[in-house]
């Protein structure tokens, strides 16, 4: 059985057929997909769901580290009230998460 399998992957000149290289590349891509790409897709989807669920009076943190309370929700942005008593308009893409309770 094993000899038949080995003979199948050899060409007429006796050298090895490159199927082992193809299988190795597929295995590496599969491992990379499940360990890197899939978790990133899940994390991005969770962030998008969280941003879509934000409402007035939720405390958020932005990419720049600004912490504020949402005062108005717009189509592509939020108006937030920050600690220095100013109102800022930030894009929804700038939100990295809700403020952790302390």
Beta strands, then each sheet from edge to edge (+ up, - down):
strand 1: 59-62
strand 2: 67-73
strand 3: 77-82
strand 4: 87-91
strand 5: 95-98
sheet 1: 4+ 3- 2+ 1- 5+
end
